[in-house]
């Protein structure tokens, strides 16, 4: 991962047009992340509202391990 100070220094070496495009991409990524977070929060709230019995961690972990080939 690049340090913020290194990223800022790199942006300062770019032309104004190219730096503007990079900043635009960063803004787009931030917007996408915010949308994903909102969707995740909505899904979590929906799951909590559904109720039901909690799933023990060991059972969930075992199912995920099988699903992803780790067990």
Secondary structure, DSSP 4 states (H G I P E B T S, - for coil): ---HHHHHHHHHHS-HHHHHHHHHHHHHHHHHHHHHHHHHHHHHHHHHHH--PPPPHHHHHHHHHHHTT--
